[in-house]
Amino acid sequence: MNRNAANLPLAGFTVVDLTRVLAGPYCTMMLADLGARVIKIENPAGGDDSRHVGPFVDGESAYFASVNRNKESIALDLKSPRDREVLAAMIAGADVLVENFRAGVMEKLGFTWEALHAANPRLVYASISGFGQTGPYRDRPAYDMVVQAMGGLMSVTGQTGGDPVRVGVSIGDLGAGLYAAIGIQSALLKRSRTGLGERVDIGMLDCQVALLENAIARHSATGAVPAPLGTRHPSITPFDMFKTADGFIVIAAGNDTLFQKLCAALSLPALAADPRFATVLARNQHHAELKTGMEARLADADSATWSATLEAAGVPHGPLQSVADIVQDPHVQARGMLLQASIGEDRPITLAGNPIKIGSQAGASRFRRSPRLDEHRASLLEEFGQHVNID
């Protein structure tokens, strides 16, 4: 793990982080992993809401720990004039401000884009909210599952004919956090040319619509309304999860050449010669019959055997792995995707790492455990309190 922040891409940038729970903290964690200094502002009455979400280790939240590494923490009461002065002093020298209050809250606190831009023209001001800073839904609150439902994602997730299903991770929050990180870095890049910061407006619902991939285009092109298909792809076959003798394996033969290689590897010449499976379009029209034929053969051996066979044939595939499998996967370990951290009374915890690899660095990340509430108060007040009246 690279602990030398000075060599990281965002070294030298300071981020004032007014976010909580998941979308905003995930964004600022990515910025911190990439070298930015992130000062997390928390509510004195308990801090970030996610500190109270389990599971807990020695009273500390593993949920909070998973998205708040590499940050400093100070508790400020934003209703207090004195604490708002401290915050203003931090923002005056910051490169980025990130907040994920409901639209309009920052304005009520007196931290408008116009005022902050006038005081610090280089500031990039990023807002992450459920529905963005404009539009008829602007004032609505939102959580991950709300935008998963409203954004169409749940309507295409699940088994054919079944009820809508939430994606197994909080993709509504995570998608917004990732798009916010992209927007912030884009604004910083533009600032390097113009000298001026920009307002970045991220709506969670917008991000879900963007993540619909080709569903909107398919609907526009065909008039059909995309619906849940289980694990299979709507336009490519075989591109699905298949049963083996002991579990499941994904096989993704995305073109005719790969399909022929697949049939050869599985010793299924009849499928390779069948006109129903001669092209991608034909296979897609007869996906059920093809799956039946493939699974009849795949039942003859376990997933590991078929994985080795398909690997040798150059056919894209992968076993179904649990989270317990993932943390033991040698490739995941070799790629630095598992961080060994401490929580509570120095107990070990494994966290997901940063997937961004830049240049010769093993991973564009550094690591410092998530902060305790108000942990850095003394040093931050010493740094910024000289600009305000501190009792």
NORCORWO-V250081 format. One record per backbone hydrogen bond with DSSP energy under -0.5 kcal/mol. NH is the residue of the N-H (numbers start at 0). CO is the residue of the C=O. If there is no record, write none. Layout:
BEGIN
nh | co
NH | CO
NH | CO
END
This chain:
BEGIN
nh | co
2 | 0
4 | 2
6 | 3
7 | 4
9 | 33
10 | 7
11 | 34
12 | 9
14 | 36
15 | 95
16 | 14
16 | 38
17 | 15
17 | 97
21 | 19
23 | 19
25 | 21
26 | 22
27 | 23
28 | 24
29 | 25
30 | 26
31 | 27
32 | 28
33 | 29
34 | 31
35 | 30
36 | 12
37 | 35
37 | 69
38 | 14
38 | 36
39 | 37
39 | 71
40 | 16
40 | 38
41 | 39
41 | 73
45 | 43
46 | 42
50 | 47
51 | 48
52 | 49
56 | 59
59 | 56
61 | 54
62 | 52
62 | 54
63 | 49
64 | 60
65 | 61
66 | 63
67 | 63
67 | 64
69 | 367
70 | 67
71 | 37
73 | 39
75 | 41
75 | 73
77 | 75
79 | 76
80 | 78
83 | 79
84 | 80
85 | 81
86 | 82
87 | 83
88 | 84
89 | 85
90 | 86
91 | 87
92 | 88
92 | 89
93 | 90
94 | 13
95 | 13
96 | 123
97 | 15
98 | 125
99 | 17
102 | 137
104 | 101
107 | 103
108 | 104
109 | 105
109 | 106
110 | 105
111 | 109
115 | 111
116 | 112
117 | 113
118 | 114
119 | 115
122 | 119
123 | 94
124 | 122
124 | 197
125 | 96
125 | 123
126 | 199
127 | 98
128 | 126
128 | 201
137 | 134
139 | 136
145 | 142
146 | 142
147 | 143
148 | 144
149 | 145
150 | 146
151 | 148
152 | 147
153 | 147
155 | 151
155 | 152
156 | 153
161 | 158
164 | 153
164 | 156
170 | 168
172 | 169
173 | 169
174 | 170
175 | 171
176 | 172
177 | 173
178 | 174
179 | 175
180 | 176
181 | 177
182 | 178
183 | 179
184 | 180
185 | 181
186 | 182
187 | 183
188 | 184
189 | 185
190 | 186
191 | 187
192 | 188
192 | 189
193 | 189
194 | 190
196 | 120
199 | 124
199 | 197
200 | 198
201 | 126
201 | 199
202 | 200
203 | 128
204 | 129
206 | 202
207 | 203
208 | 204
209 | 205
210 | 206
211 | 208
212 | 209
214 | 211
217 | 213
218 | 214
219 | 215
220 | 216
221 | 217
222 | 218
225 | 223
227 | 154
228 | 155
229 | 157
231 | 228
232 | 235
232 | 238
239 | 250
241 | 248
243 | 246
244 | 297
244 | 300
248 | 241
249 | 317
250 | 239
251 | 315
252 | 237
253 | 251
258 | 254
259 | 255
260 | 256
261 | 257
262 | 258
263 | 259
264 | 260
265 | 261
266 | 263
267 | 262
270 | 267
271 | 267
272 | 268
273 | 269
276 | 273
277 | 274
282 | 278
283 | 279
284 | 280
285 | 281
286 | 283
289 | 285
290 | 286
291 | 287
292 | 288
293 | 289
294 | 290
295 | 291
296 | 292
297 | 293
298 | 294
299 | 296
300 | 297
305 | 301
306 | 302
307 | 303
308 | 304
309 | 305
310 | 306
311 | 307
312 | 308
313 | 309
313 | 310
314 | 309
315 | 313
317 | 249
319 | 247
320 | 318
325 | 321
326 | 322
327 | 324
328 | 324
328 | 325
332 | 328
333 | 329
334 | 330
335 | 332
336 | 331
338 | 350
340 | 338
340 | 348
342 | 346
345 | 343
346 | 342
348 | 340
350 | 338
352 | 336
354 | 352
356 | 354
357 | 355
360 | 357
363 | 355
364 | 362
370 | 67
374 | 371
375 | 72
376 | 373
379 | 375
380 | 376
381 | 377
382 | 378
383 | 379
384 | 380
386 | 383
387 | 384
389 | 387
390 | 388
END
